[in-house]
């Protein structure tokens, strides 16, 4: 009887093998997650299909709109930097407070407004400035998609979800650029018709946005509060717990203040400070180059036929190289605490040389190649910067750090735009502007390389005392013990 009871108890204790079958609720959740992934990736892909986007500058400078280069360079394009800076912080806060979906709808409506202003062929500078204003809103609202995906899945699936969504977006940008180039070069499609096609795609994107699920929680303002919630308490929850019972002041305000104080303490970390400064200074110069590169191409090789405009192909090539560079960066294994400044300095010096080449060459294909390499080199450092910044931070602090870095980069970009490009400042044409950007990146490269030399000198000074101590330490050699002095436990002694 006893063996039988023991056998039954062992059988009960053994885990059941269901033949890889999952419980019904888990299977439903797994299927629901897969559907969400598929829909979000499809949404991210389709909202990037705007084949006319690469040809906006030739469209404005061409016979359809007939704006002058001075108007596009010094009056229209600068509005993009101003609007982006003006709406970045409000949209960052509204994204979390409204739980993502309303901001995604706003982004789709702004895209529709952009292409409506382009297809109605408004010939006033004010209309095109309004177009750039809406473009700034769409850029600021990109954070809604990148953070929305994390609100619907478990933390264990963040990495996979980020990989899927990022791949879908890059594939959408690549497909959009290739589609636009094929329409222009092979199909001879006018830029105006391409804008109508883009308007159709962004309208379809608005329909897709309406079917997105609105999350019940978000990162900062809408925290899960139910006792039965299985979510693990985060740093925000721990901060919030210390602020309860302090009058009528909301804990959200206290949490944000304490997080900003925490950022001040984190700024003392050398790697976090270095890569945050890279994000601020290099991103500002990177996006200024992007804004004005198409105008430079038009200056170097004024098109006599729309079929000879290859903006879409160049954008597609730079997107593809950027994706490859980002992927390759994940396999670079070096001592970043020692080599970060040198790597940043070399890449920044390379970018400065590319800017000089772009501005001095009269060969449009050479200018195209320099542009592609410039974007690829920047995208190579982006995932490294993300890893170096995020490696020691919680999810909430990481989001706040990237938000603060992006804001300061936008402020710096706006200041440079006011001084260099705006007609109320120096109002430089595109070639002198690129000389300014070349000087800007050259200065950054010199600072980074000097910092690399300082780090190298400090490292060598730290190694010298260690090597000297090792040299003075007596050698430890085994010495044979006479047979009569040996014991069973030990056969050698140290001199």
Secondary structure, DSSP 8 states (H G I E B T S, - for coil): -HHHHHHHHHHHHS----SS---HHHHHHHHHHHHHHHHHHHHHHHTT--TTGGGHHHHHHSTTT---HHHIIIIITHHHHHHHHHHHHHHHHHHHHTTSHHHHHHHHHHHHHHHHHHHTT--SHHHHHHHHHHHHHHHHTHHHHHHHGGGSS-GGGHHHHHHHHHHHHHHHHHHHHHHHHHHHHTS---HHHHHHHHHHHHHHHHHHHHTS---S--SSSS----TT------HHHHHHHTTTTSTT--HHHHHHHHHHHHHHHHTTSHHHHHHHHHHHHHHHHHHHHHHHHHHHHHHHS--SSGGG--HHHHHHHHHHHHHHHHHHHTT--S-HHHHHHHHHHHHHHHHHHHHHHHHH---HHHHHHHHHHHHHHHHHHHHHHHHHHHTTS-HHHHHHHHHHHHHHHHHHHHHHIIIIISTTTT---HHHHHHHHHHHHHHHHHHHHHHHHHHHHHHHHHHHHHHHHHHHS----EEE--GGG--SS-SEEE-
